[in-house]
């Protein structure tokens, strides 16, 4: 009997957990990821809520997961999965540079950074506009930074940046944060952080070596401009699952619909992590999804005819 192959589309915690459990079940596992491994958690400055990992960066945590998966024999395909289709009793993943055959597939594509979609954002990406505090904090060392967002990620970004930036301004659309109280309390205690609630970003202007972010106050409609050397956008995530619509159902926001066994409407196709419809999106729930998806895939593969 030939070894069964599971293709895992993604490279974050859900994908890596799927790989670990799939490999331990005796299957071949191929990870398909177009960008750096680790997913969104790799950009988190500080992780303090993962069991047995009291404190550290998201990059450290994701690297440990990746090393474990690779040590067990996972194969890494640095490519972009463009589509997934059934082929006979298995599946074919069409990638940008190659096609990959598999007996089962796990979609663990996570979600992408949500953009502000305002003038000047796209033109200044990498030139003052950033989406990862861990990756790009050096750009504002000793300088002024703006963080746009009101959730956990935005507060974590601001705390992280405050350690090296001269000033950090946190700008939120609403009149409060939607982050954990402990994080907000920590942010409020930092002397070089200023918080501005109730302002909407309108455009980003380039001023040579710096930027000017134009906001509008929601209550008064007054326009204000804040100068800085770096804008860090942390306003949530959006899924990227339309390419799999032929094999899975999506909800109104584009998340994959899967049951508690991570099974989608197509037998042999599973979904795990932030890409699926769920109530809680945390690294620990992503890892949980990945384990369940791989175990469900194992049961599915065990029921296939021997060849």
BAFI-3210 file (N, C-alpha, C; in Angstrom, 3 decimals, decimal comma, padded with zeros to 6 digits):
// residues 307
n [1|2|3|4|5|6|7|8|9|10|11|12|13|14|15|16|17|18|19|20|21|22|23|24|25|26|27|28|29|30|31|32|33|34|35|36|37|38|39|40|41|42|43|44|45|46|47|48|49|50|51|52|53|54|55|56|57|58|59|60|61|62|63|64|65|66|67|68|69|70|71|72|73|74|75|76|77|78|79|80|81|82|83|84|85|86|87|88|89|90|91|92|93|94|95|96|97|98|99|100|101|102|103|104|105|106|107|108|109|110|111|112|113|114|115|116|117|118|119|120|121|122|123|124|125|126|127|128|129|130|131|132|133|134|135|136|137|138|139|140|141|142|143|144|145|146|147|148|149|150|151|152|153|154|155|156|157|158|159|160|161|162|163|164|165|166|167|168|169|170|171|172|173|174|175|176|177|178|179|180|181|182|183|184|185|186|187|188|189|190|191|192|193|194|195|196|197|198|199|200|201|202|203|204|205|206|207|208|209|210|211|212|213|214|215|216|217|218|219|220|221|222|223|224|225|226|227|228|229|230|231|232|233|234|235|236|237|238|239|240|241|242|243|244|245|246|247|248|249|250|251|252|253|254|255|256|257|258|259|260|261|262|263|264|265|266|267|268|269|270|271|272|273|274|275|276|277|278|279|280|281|282|283|284|285|286|287|288|289|290|291|292|293|294|295|296|297|298|299|300|301|302|303|304|305|306|307]
n.u [000,849|000,619|002,046|-000,201|-001,013|-001,192|-002,051|-001,330|-002,560|-001,134|000,771|000,758|000,059|-002,214|-001,845|000,710|000,249|-001,570|000,179|001,999|000,347|-000,658|001,662|002,470|000,487|001,273|001,260|002,289|003,135|002,650|003,413|002,103|003,019|003,149|004,393|006,383|006,798|004,646|002,513|-000,005|000,614|003,326|003,961|003,332|004,252|004,366|003,548|001,536|-000,383|-000,349|-000,437|002,152|004,025|005,066|005,904|006,923|007,958|005,737|007,017|009,047|007,502|006,131|008,302|009,286|007,196|007,336|009,902|009,489|007,588|009,077|011,131|009,816|009,405|007,990|007,267|008,194|006,713|007,410|005,228|002,322|-000,941|-003,345|-005,785|-008,052|-008,956|-011,021|-009,601|-010,079|-009,940|-008,637|-007,029|-006,112|-003,856|-003,556|-000,851|001,147|003,600|003,696|001,914|000,259|-000,387|-002,655|-004,086|-005,792|-006,866|-006,044|-007,239|-005,707|-005,369|-005,458|-005,761|-005,549|-003,829|-006,005|-006,623|-006,446|-007,488|-007,278|-006,344|-002,905|-002,025|-001,363|000,671|002,710|003,454|005,855|007,442|007,094|004,554|003,354|002,646|003,405|004,689|006,794|008,417|009,154|009,830|012,305|012,380|011,327|012,850|013,753|012,150|008,980|005,905|002,819|000,044|-002,660|-005,731|-007,806|-007,889|-006,552|-004,155|-003,378|-002,924|-000,876|001,061|001,571|002,599|004,909|006,322|006,742|008,952|011,225|010,700|010,483|008,079|004,720|001,671|-001,569|-004,312|-007,751|-010,816|-013,234|-014,622|-013,208|-011,065|-011,041|-009,790|-008,003|-008,298|-005,994|-003,952|-004,655|-004,464|-001,718|-000,780|-001,770|-000,114|002,296|004,644|005,451|003,419|000,592|-002,901|-005,533|-008,839|-011,747|-011,296|-011,102|-009,162|-008,136|-006,380|-002,979|-000,151|002,907|005,901|008,492|011,030|009,287|005,875|002,495|-000,432|-003,749|-006,574|-010,059|-012,091|-014,637|-016,821|-016,822|-016,140|-013,854|-010,708|-007,534|-003,968|-001,364|002,009|004,594|007,109|006,508|003,711|001,682|-000,506|-003,215|-005,874|-007,382|-008,298|-008,749|-010,275|-008,993|-010,325|-011,760|-010,788|-011,187|-013,806|-015,139|-015,000|-015,634|-017,995|-018,670|-019,078|-020,909|-018,847|-016,715|-015,426|-014,499|-016,907|-017,131|-017,524|-017,465|-015,530|-013,833|-014,520|-015,410|-017,874|-017,027|-015,984|-012,890|-011,720|-010,659|-010,844|-009,007|-008,205|-007,836|-009,037|-011,497|-015,053|-015,759|-015,980|-013,940|-010,734|-007,707|-004,255|-004,090|-006,562|-006,338|-004,294|-005,589|-007,675|-006,107|-005,047|-007,405|-008,344|-006,337|-006,563|-009,159|-008,750|-007,051|-008,815|-010,551|-008,819|-008,125|-010,410|-010,512|-010,340|-007,840|-004,714]
n.v [-001,194|002,141|005,065|007,324|010,666|013,886|017,119|020,226|023,367|026,254|027,895|028,539|028,285|026,478|025,015|023,920|022,408|020,585|019,288|018,082|016,262|014,784|013,588|012,063|010,230|008,630|009,425|010,962|014,368|017,438|020,772|023,710|026,872|030,237|032,437|033,556|031,101|030,601|032,325|034,690|034,832|034,941|037,566|038,717|040,651|039,762|036,842|035,525|033,797|031,143|027,756|026,317|027,958|030,459|033,147|035,039|035,793|035,741|034,835|033,193|031,136|030,118|029,340|027,210|025,397|024,947|023,805|021,431|020,151|019,822|018,191|015,840|015,042|016,553|017,953|020,870|023,138|025,903|027,735|029,093|028,155|027,928|026,820|024,115|020,857|017,940|014,859|011,945|009,534|011,194|014,390|017,414|019,961|022,989|024,943|027,962|027,405|024,678|021,486|019,607|016,386|014,732|012,758|013,701|016,912|019,795|022,863|025,637|028,428|030,731|034,213|037,443|040,602|043,254|046,029|049,642|050,958|053,581|056,670|056,840|054,767|052,225|053,136|053,734|051,458|049,659|051,804|053,404|052,703|050,011|046,587|044,923|044,932|043,599|042,883|045,342|047,297|048,469|050,470|052,720|053,367|055,445|057,366|058,791|057,065|055,799|053,917|052,306|051,162|049,129|046,752|043,711|043,205|045,757|047,116|045,530|045,958|048,708|048,720|047,223|048,793|051,084|050,644|051,238|053,339|056,921|058,328|057,130|057,097|056,066|055,417|055,226|054,148|054,060|055,000|053,710|050,961|047,598|045,522|043,156|043,741|043,735|044,254|046,811|048,288|048,065|049,476|052,063|052,834|053,530|056,018|057,294|056,990|058,070|058,307|058,447|058,578|057,858|058,804|058,876|057,464|059,102|059,736|059,190|061,049|061,538|062,876|063,126|062,080|061,381|060,809|061,995|061,530|061,912|062,534|062,337|063,743|062,005|063,085|065,905|066,313|067,564|068,022|066,585|066,420|064,159|063,842|061,484|058,856|056,314|054,234|051,908|049,481|047,918|046,542|044,263|041,200|039,513|036,783|034,524|032,798|032,395|031,072|028,404|027,851|026,011|023,596|023,935|025,384|028,824|031,397|034,514|036,319|035,166|033,080|029,638|027,093|024,622|021,535|020,307|018,432|019,516|019,027|019,719|020,426|018,743|015,473|014,501|016,955|019,372|021,994|024,361|026,490|030,105|030,576|029,428|029,482|030,575|031,204|032,033|033,233|032,396|031,598|029,186|028,001|027,664|025,777|023,672|023,225|022,368|019,912|018,408|018,441|016,972|014,476|013,822|013,671|011,485|009,438|009,531|008,809|006,236|004,869|004,703|002,777|000,208|000,510]
n.w [000,000|-000,926|000,662|002,264|001,338|002,722|001,906|003,161|003,183|003,835|006,489|009,139|012,740|012,815|010,460|010,929|013,222|012,124|010,378|012,163|013,588|011,469|010,444|012,631|012,569|010,594|007,926|004,805|004,630|003,081|003,182|001,911|001,335|000,549|001,647|004,460|007,022|009,811|010,059|011,231|013,952|014,101|013,828|016,184|018,947|021,586|023,316|025,749|026,507|025,805|026,575|028,576|027,497|028,798|028,290|025,541|022,144|019,296|017,065|018,055|019,117|016,840|015,283|016,792|016,500|013,748|013,472|014,867|013,242|010,890|011,794|012,110|009,580|007,706|004,489|002,731|000,586|-001,070|-002,303|-003,980|-003,412|-005,788|-006,492|-005,675|-006,463|-006,961|-007,937|-009,322|-006,813|-005,165|-004,683|-006,399|-006,143|-007,521|-008,033|-008,144|-009,357|-009,697|-009,644|-007,130|-006,051|-003,875|-001,205|000,673|001,846|003,742|004,506|005,662|005,687|007,161|007,810|006,225|006,713|007,340|005,295|005,402|003,253|002,189|000,536|-000,294|001,290|000,018|-001,673|000,070|001,411|003,139|003,027|005,180|005,888|007,657|008,680|010,635|013,735|015,000|012,865|011,716|013,590|013,915|012,077|013,211|015,374|017,955|016,881|015,755|015,986|014,693|015,666|014,303|015,266|017,470|018,873|020,433|018,995|018,078|020,506|021,558|019,594|020,013|022,634|022,243|020,352|021,836|023,351|021,933|020,189|019,962|020,392|020,596|019,035|019,511|017,602|017,471|015,982|017,325|020,578|022,515|023,580|022,285|023,507|025,624|029,110|030,722|028,900|027,988|030,362|030,793|028,586|029,106|031,138|030,089|029,530|027,100|025,301|023,550|023,452|021,174|020,811|018,777|016,124|012,582|010,024|007,055|004,939|003,807|003,668|001,969|003,207|002,333|004,193|006,138|007,251|006,973|008,605|007,945|009,816|010,741|013,174|014,733|016,139|015,782|013,167|012,562|010,989|011,429|011,304|011,730|012,200|011,492|011,527|010,950|010,245|011,732|010,950|012,398|012,223|012,169|010,400|007,227|005,460|002,891|000,917|-001,415|-003,622|-003,129|-003,369|-004,937|-003,638|-000,997|001,333|001,933|004,396|004,826|005,170|004,005|005,271|005,751|006,030|008,379|010,217|013,664|013,471|011,701|009,122|005,775|003,203|001,234|001,150|002,492|002,363|004,572|007,051|008,976|011,727|011,589|009,151|009,013|009,788|012,967|016,512|018,254|017,712|018,274|018,929|020,299|019,777|017,073|016,852|018,088|016,223|014,053|014,969|015,250|012,606|011,275|012,535|011,794|009,068|009,017|009,813|007,657|005,542|006,338|005,813|003,105|000,030|-000,163|-001,878]
ca.u [000,000|001,423|001,752|-001,198|-000,443|-002,054|-001,506|-001,810|-002,396|-000,913|002,009|000,607|-000,106|-003,171|-001,197|001,822|-000,359|-002,075|001,325|002,535|-000,572|-000,718|002,892|002,463|-000,469|001,927|001,040|003,174|002,504|003,291|002,926|002,201|002,950|003,831|005,137|007,143|006,043|004,338|001,226|-000,169|001,213|004,747|004,116|002,913|005,420|004,392|002,528|001,539|-001,576|-000,245|-000,017|003,542|004,855|004,641|006,149|007,870|007,401|005,022|007,990|009,692|006,538|005,886|009,532|009,349|006,224|007,866|011,025|008,946|006,980|010,132|011,888|009,005|009,425|007,133|007,880|007,780|006,622|007,251|004,432|000,979|-002,035|-004,310|-007,085|-008,067|-010,031|-010,983|-009,034|-010,270|-010,198|-007,808|-007,159|-005,019|-003,685|-002,899|-000,037|001,689|004,729|003,584|000,690|000,556|-001,427|-002,794|-005,252|-006,662|-006,379|-006,441|-007,116|-005,332|-004,800|-005,492|-006,369|-004,576|-004,013|-007,003|-006,058|-007,250|-008,119|-007,331|-005,286|-001,558|-001,626|-000,666|001,883|003,749|003,739|007,290|008,118|006,474|003,335|003,726|001,589|004,045|005,565|008,009|009,263|009,559|010,001|013,579|012,166|010,925|013,672|014,072|011,311|007,554|005,126|001,373|-000,611|-004,085|-006,452|-008,319|-007,949|-005,356|-002,957|-002,992|-002,362|000,415|001,987|001,944|003,470|006,202|006,995|007,089|010,240|012,330|010,279|010,460|006,682|003,753|000,286|-002,521|-005,516|-008,845|-012,018|-014,299|-014,262|-012,571|-010,374|-011,724|-008,680|-008,002|-008,094|-004,601|-003,144|-004,997|-003,873|-000,270|-000,570|-002,036|000,953|003,540|004,695|005,644|002,277|-000,580|-004,069|-006,550|-010,025|-012,807|-010,847|-011,084|-008,079|-008,644|-005,350|-001,594|000,655|004,356|006,612|009,904|011,490|008,248|004,513|001,456|-001,695|-004,873|-007,713|-011,246|-012,733|-015,993|-017,844|-016,841|-015,750|-012,624|-009,595|-006,227|-002,869|-000,355|003,250|005,309|008,027|005,986|002,318|001,484|-001,935|-003,625|-007,339|-008,054|-007,896|-009,779|-009,901|-008,653|-010,785|-012,590|-010,188|-011,602|-015,264|-015,671|-014,989|-016,106|-018,970|-018,158|-020,123|-021,031|-017,585|-015,688|-014,787|-014,906|-017,833|-016,707|-018,137|-016,546|-014,431|-013,139|-014,914|-016,162|-018,906|-016,373|-015,229|-011,454|-011,245|-010,864|-010,433|-008,533|-007,623|-008,543|-009,722|-012,831|-016,046|-015,636|-016,209|-012,703|-009,534|-006,496|-003,288|-004,384|-007,687|-005,847|-003,573|-006,637|-008,293|-005,166|-004,990|-008,660|-008,397|-005,440|-007,137|-010,301|-008,176|-006,554|-009,972|-011,025|-007,876|-008,180|-011,613|-010,385|-009,906|-006,396|-004,156]
ca.v [000,000|003,361|005,986|008,356|012,010|015,007|018,429|021,264|024,665|027,249|027,707|029,043|027,279|025,437|024,177|023,176|021,389|019,556|018,523|017,256|015,154|013,944|012,804|011,074|009,191|007,787|009,892|011,976|015,684|018,517|022,104|024,663|028,228|031,156|033,440|032,986|030,211|031,141|032,976|035,958|034,825|035,257|039,021|039,193|040,962|039,062|035,815|035,169|032,997|029,809|026,834|025,849|028,970|031,570|034,467|035,070|036,360|034,826|034,250|032,085|030,038|029,519|028,657|025,927|024,517|024,596|022,876|020,132|019,538|019,417|017,080|014,633|014,652|017,353|018,535|022,264|023,581|027,359|028,034|029,591|027,294|028,747|026,155|022,738|020,123|016,489|014,126|010,534|009,354|012,137|015,810|018,070|021,357|023,767|026,000|028,905|026,843|023,228|020,863|018,620|015,390|014,331|011,932|014,546|018,292|020,618|024,291|026,348|029,632|031,853|035,436|038,469|041,901|044,141|047,316|050,828|051,317|055,031|057,183|056,910|053,564|051,278|053,748|053,867|050,187|049,422|053,111|054,150|052,005|048,647|045,770|044,012|045,663|042,817|042,902|046,671|048,268|049,181|051,628|053,887|053,460|056,837|058,244|058,832|056,018|055,779|052,619|052,461|049,955|049,169|045,413|043,190|043,368|047,163|047,443|044,846|046,690|049,961|048,400|046,781|049,927|052,103|050,325|051,808|054,575|058,124|058,549|056,266|057,560|055,010|056,072|054,269|054,658|054,195|055,771|052,838|049,787|046,312|044,631|042,625|044,798|043,747|044,921|048,238|048,862|048,180|050,555|053,343|053,138|053,834|057,477|057,848|056,606|058,948|057,614|059,311|057,806|058,477|059,488|058,002|057,775|059,536|059,588|059,220|061,869|061,386|064,141|062,826|061,081|061,120|060,732|062,714|060,805|062,825|061,916|063,159|063,470|061,534|063,925|067,290|066,321|068,340|067,290|066,782|065,708|063,725|063,475|060,354|058,158|054,976|053,950|050,475|049,230|046,693|046,677|042,989|040,296|039,054|035,475|034,461|031,445|032,335|030,113|027,050|027,851|024,847|022,404|024,251|026,462|029,995|032,235|035,828|037,043|034,443|032,037|028,277|026,450|023,252|021,057|020,183|017,577|020,313|018,503|020,623|019,698|017,772|014,458|014,544|018,338|019,846|023,383|024,552|027,777|031,373|030,644|028,836|030,190|030,182|032,323|032,477|033,082|032,515|030,604|027,896|027,383|027,267|024,513|022,682|022,918|021,603|018,539|017,741|018,268|015,878|013,218|013,534|013,251|010,124|008,542|009,512|008,040|004,836|004,253|004,608|001,455|000,007|000,490]
ca.w [000,000|-000,978|001,772|002,005|001,397|003,086|001,578|004,075|002,528|004,872|007,235|010,491|013,801|012,441|009,448|011,533|014,082|011,211|009,882|013,254|013,858|010,275|010,369|013,712|012,181|009,596|006,561|004,244|004,717|002,330|003,513|000,805|001,891|-000,359|002,390|005,563|007,883|011,127|010,038|011,930|015,295|013,974|013,896|017,499|019,770|022,863|023,549|027,162|026,813|025,220|027,641|028,631|026,852|029,650|027,739|024,431|020,921|018,417|016,142|018,763|019,229|015,527|014,851|017,502|015,850|012,426|013,654|015,261|012,055|009,958|012,384|011,949|008,171|006,827|003,302|002,565|-000,799|-001,054|-003,487|-003,695|-003,861|-006,527|-006,477|-005,201|-007,121|-006,825|-009,059|-009,004|-005,388|-004,418|-004,966|-007,091|-005,758|-008,560|-007,440|-009,118|-010,087|-009,873|-009,147|-006,094|-005,850|-002,480|-000,887|001,491|001,892|004,884|004,220|006,885|005,094|008,081|007,304|005,874|007,355|006,742|004,906|005,663|001,978|002,061|-000,343|000,252|002,023|-000,852|-002,227|001,092|002,071|003,184|003,032|006,262|006,259|008,003|009,269|011,586|014,645|015,238|011,668|011,246|014,673|013,751|011,211|014,004|016,579|018,264|016,067|016,092|015,332|014,880|015,567|014,024|015,633|018,832|019,432|021,098|018,169|018,076|021,816|021,649|018,728|020,658|023,766|021,696|019,720|022,834|023,949|021,148|019,510|020,802|020,742|019,920|019,112|019,181|017,091|017,332|015,325|018,314|021,772|023,493|023,067|022,336|023,837|026,980|030,102|031,159|027,875|027,986|031,574|030,566|027,619|029,760|032,088|029,367|029,431|025,754|024,468|023,589|022,896|020,580|020,465|017,984|014,909|011,405|009,085|005,760|003,909|004,263|002,773|002,101|003,425|002,158|005,149|007,131|006,741|007,692|008,536|008,121|010,487|010,972|014,445|014,453|016,757|015,288|011,747|012,426|010,387|012,057|010,655|012,691|011,523|012,079|010,616|010,666|010,564|011,885|010,805|013,101|012,275|011,958|009,334|006,285|004,903|001,462|000,609|-002,619|-004,571|-002,785|-003,339|-005,644|-002,785|000,356|001,470|002,640|004,973|004,184|005,282|003,271|006,063|005,396|006,951|008,697|011,447|014,791|013,038|010,677|007,823|004,917|002,458|000,354|001,887|002,228|002,475|005,931|007,265|010,349|012,073|011,404|007,856|009,094|010,586|014,359|017,424|018,893|016,883|019,077|018,483|020,925|019,081|015,751|017,046|018,350|014,928|013,231|015,473|014,910|011,151|010,888|013,016|010,919|007,794|009,214|009,779|006,265|004,735|006,759|005,245|001,651|-000,461|-000,212|-003,242]
c.u [000,889|001,071|000,694|-000,551|-001,519|-001,357|-002,157|-001,512|-002,327|000,362|001,962|000,421|-001,074|-002,553|-000,102|001,314|-000,917|-000,945|001,856|001,652|-000,698|000,496|002,919|001,460|000,079|001,750|002,169|002,424|003,333|002,620|003,134|001,993|003,776|004,709|005,907|006,237|005,781|002,986|001,203|000,541|002,686|005,002|003,748|004,135|005,522|003,232|002,634|000,380|-001,559|000,280|001,413|004,503|004,547|004,810|007,204|007,205|006,660|005,957|008,698|008,767|006,331|007,119|009,666|008,385|006,754|008,997|010,531|008,342|008,049|010,927|011,139|008,900|008,517|007,933|007,324|007,824|006,380|006,526|003,075|-000,062|-003,106|-005,697|-006,911|-009,225|-009,878|-010,432|-009,103|-010,665|-009,407|-008,062|-005,918|-005,003|-002,910|-002,156|000,529|002,775|004,614|002,204|001,068|-000,635|-001,469|-004,043|-006,265|-006,041|-006,915|-006,186|-006,868|-004,659|-004,836|-006,246|-005,268|-004,847|-005,062|-006,358|-007,003|-008,045|-008,335|-006,212|-003,947|-001,102|-000,790|000,654|003,031|004,010|005,240|008,107|007,488|005,173|003,672|002,546|002,137|005,027|006,875|008,971|009,883|009,738|011,282|013,430|011,825|011,711|014,088|013,221|009,858|006,800|003,644|000,905|-002,096|-004,786|-006,877|-008,415|-006,649|-004,085|-002,462|-002,336|-001,004|001,460|002,497|002,894|004,869|006,991|007,468|008,455|011,404|011,968|010,299|009,055|005,814|002,364|-000,629|-003,842|-006,601|-010,062|-013,140|-013,780|-013,612|-011,817|-011,275|-010,683|-008,818|-007,625|-006,636|-003,693|-003,396|-004,397|-002,371|000,039|-000,743|-000,923|002,259|003,605|004,836|004,562|001,150|-001,725|-005,072|-007,727|-010,940|-012,345|-010,715|-009,975|-008,648|-007,625|-003,969|-000,776|002,137|005,008|008,113|010,342|010,449|006,884|003,608|000,153|-002,821|-006,062|-008,881|-011,862|-014,194|-017,061|-017,964|-016,580|-014,507|-011,513|-008,302|-005,193|-001,806|000,873|003,934|006,309|007,550|004,554|002,156|-000,017|-002,281|-005,133|-008,056|-007,566|-009,070|-009,328|-009,625|-009,021|-011,573|-012,081|-010,604|-013,119|-015,859|-015,738|-015,477|-017,191|-018,345|-019,325|-020,090|-019,752|-016,446|-014,955|-015,348|-015,829|-017,404|-017,342|-017,084|-015,378|-013,592|-013,444|-015,720|-017,202|-018,320|-015,603|-013,747|-010,863|-011,637|-010,391|-010,055|-007,998|-008,490|-009,301|-011,149|-013,757|-015,988|-015,799|-014,914|-011,517|-008,315|-005,542|-003,614|-005,576|-007,292|-005,128|-004,561|-007,306|-007,393|-005,081|-006,246|-008,748|-007,542|-005,990|-008,367|-009,820|-007,655|-007,705|-010,528|-010,118|-007,914|-009,379|-011,541|-009,981|-008,389|-005,922|-002,669]
c.v [001,251|004,265|007,006|009,731|013,024|016,285|019,432|022,607|025,734|026,958|028,235|027,936|026,164|024,474|023,316|022,101|020,246|018,663|017,574|016,040|014,220|013,043|011,718|009,952|008,312|008,223|010,815|013,303|016,698|019,828|023,028|026,065|029,169|032,165|032,767|032,147|030,890|031,816|034,262|035,979|035,182|036,758|039,578|039,453|040,116|038,083|035,382|034,237|031,625|028,851|026,335|026,782|030,287|032,946|034,394|035,655|035,290|034,139|033,067|030,877|029,349|028,807|027,294|024,927|024,034|023,576|021,488|019,413|019,032|018,231|015,760|014,203|015,422|017,872|019,950|022,636|025,092|027,850|028,566|028,645|028,164|028,141|024,725|022,023|018,629|015,877|012,642|010,374|010,328|013,567|016,323|019,528|022,052|024,929|026,892|028,267|025,347|022,771|019,771|017,683|014,991|013,482|012,693|015,931|018,998|022,077|025,015|027,658|030,854|033,033|036,456|039,750|042,715|045,499|048,458|051,244|052,825|055,490|057,260|055,679|052,637|051,846|053,784|052,586|049,902|050,690|054,021|053,536|050,529|047,920|044,806|044,783|044,919|042,943|044,283|047,710|049,070|050,435|052,888|053,990|054,910|057,844|058,181|057,771|056,201|054,335|052,877|051,134|050,001|047,804|044,999|043,444|044,807|047,551|046,781|045,547|047,942|049,728|048,031|047,963|050,957|051,864|050,983|053,111|055,736|058,394|057,570|056,855|056,428|055,671|055,027|054,938|054,912|054,888|054,930|051,721|048,562|045,224|044,142|043,724|044,894|044,458|046,423|048,929|049,058|049,325|051,916|053,776|053,551|055,338|058,030|057,404|057,614|058,238|058,637|058,430|058,596|059,270|058,469|058,426|058,066|059,420|059,647|059,975|061,628|062,754|063,927|061,726|060,751|061,069|061,650|061,947|061,789|062,053|062,898|062,752|063,121|062,482|065,292|067,414|067,176|067,459|067,627|065,955|065,397|063,248|062,320|059,812|056,752|054,824|052,431|050,207|047,887|046,740|045,366|042,250|039,962|037,712|035,559|033,073|031,307|031,303|028,672|026,888|026,618|023,600|022,667|025,318|027,581|030,766|033,608|036,654|036,339|033,378|030,661|027,719|024,993|022,841|020,906|019,252|018,229|019,810|019,554|019,800|018,664|016,753|014,486|015,936|018,871|021,299|023,572|025,963|028,972|031,472|030,123|029,663|029,668|031,416|032,892|032,191|033,425|031,424|029,234|027,221|026,959|025,928|023,381|022,248|022,029|020,154|017,773|017,472|017,084|014,530|012,826|013,061|011,821|009,125|008,430|008,630|006,559|004,103|004,127|003,191|001,369|-000,031|000,225]
c.w [000,000|000,199|001,356|002,166|001,748|002,655|002,511|003,439|003,606|005,631|008,650|011,507|013,452|011,445|010,067|012,487|013,245|010,729|010,955|013,505|012,654|010,147|011,440|013,444|011,056|008,156|006,099|004,312|003,946|002,719|002,322|001,369|001,014|000,369|003,519|006,462|009,227|011,203|010,842|013,279|015,232|014,046|015,265|018,383|021,023|022,952|025,008|027,528|026,154|026,281|027,468|027,899|027,567|029,019|026,644|023,211|020,125|017,444|016,786|018,829|017,894|014,995|015,518|016,879|014,507|012,541|014,044|014,058|011,092|010,496|012,247|010,488|007,256|005,635|003,127|001,099|-000,792|-002,310|-003,044|-004,262|-004,508|-006,520|-006,001|-005,869|-006,887|-008,102|-008,726|-007,548|-004,523|-004,845|-005,689|-006,673|-006,882|-007,893|-008,534|-009,975|-010,346|-009,418|-008,156|-005,942|-004,380|-002,306|-000,031|001,560|003,127|004,526|005,539|006,496|006,001|007,515|007,066|006,647|006,604|006,461|005,259|004,433|001,880|001,132|000,391|000,992|001,140|-001,355|-001,222|001,879|001,990|003,191|004,088|006,729|006,462|008,660|010,315|012,455|014,889|014,073|011,422|012,341|014,522|012,889|012,003|015,305|016,804|017,509|016,538|015,297|015,644|014,745|015,369|014,313|017,086|019,499|020,095|020,301|018,194|019,403|021,992|020,792|019,429|021,828|023,271|021,128|020,738|023,460|023,220|020,436|020,490|021,313|019,966|020,129|018,660|018,811|016,845|016,703|016,325|019,566|022,858|022,795|023,163|022,598|025,271|027,971|030,550|030,172|027,877|029,205|031,402|029,614|028,290|030,699|031,414|029,083|028,014|024,771|024,664|022,882|022,390|020,155|019,527|016,789|013,772|010,455|007,706|004,636|004,555|003,224|003,035|002,217|003,289|003,087|006,206|006,454|007,560|007,500|008,860|008,689|010,536|012,297|014,193|014,996|016,094|013,796|011,498|011,859|011,115|011,307|011,704|011,920|012,251|011,059|010,282|011,111|010,602|011,940|011,456|013,305|011,941|010,731|008,432|005,707|003,408|000,948|-000,681|-003,610|-004,307|-002,807|-004,017|-004,762|-001,365|000,286|002,294|003,254|004,322|004,251|004,556|004,057|005,686|006,472|007,136|010,019|012,547|014,486|011,966|009,267|007,049|004,148|001,502|001,181|001,503|002,268|003,850|006,041|008,723|010,539|011,734|010,091|007,933|009,972|012,016|015,235|017,988|017,979|017,721|018,617|019,067|020,248|017,678|015,825|017,312|017,047|014,079|013,643|015,078|013,412|010,714|011,342|012,201|009,559|007,880|009,154|008,360|005,397|005,087|006,155|003,725|001,237|-000,508|-001,653|-003,187]
res [x|x|x|x|x|x|x|x|x|x|x|x|x|x|x|x|x|x|x|x|x|x|x|x|x|x|x|x|x|x|x|x|x|x|x|x|x|x|x|x|x|x|x|x|x|x|x|x|x|x|x|x|x|x|x|x|x|x|x|x|x|x|x|x|x|x|x|x|x|x|x|x|x|x|x|x|x|x|x|x|x|x|x|x|x|x|x|x|x|x|x|x|x|x|x|x|x|x|x|x|x|x|x|x|x|x|x|x|x|x|x|x|x|x|x|x|x|x|x|x|x|x|x|x|x|x|x|x|x|x|x|x|x|x|x|x|x|x|x|x|x|x|x|x|x|x|x|x|x|x|x|x|x|x|x|x|x|x|x|x|x|x|x|x|x|x|x|x|x|x|x|x|x|x|x|x|x|x|x|x|x|x|x|x|x|x|x|x|x|x|x|x|x|x|x|x|x|x|x|x|x|x|x|x|x|x|x|x|x|x|x|x|x|x|x|x|x|x|x|x|x|x|x|x|x|x|x|x|x|x|x|x|x|x|x|x|x|x|x|x|x|x|x|x|x|x|x|x|x|x|x|x|x|x|x|x|x|x|x|x|x|x|x|x|x|x|x|x|x|x|x|x|x|x|x|x|x|x|x|x|x|x|x|x|x|x|x|x|x|x|x|x|x|x|x|x|x|x|x|x|x|x|x|x|x|x|x]
***
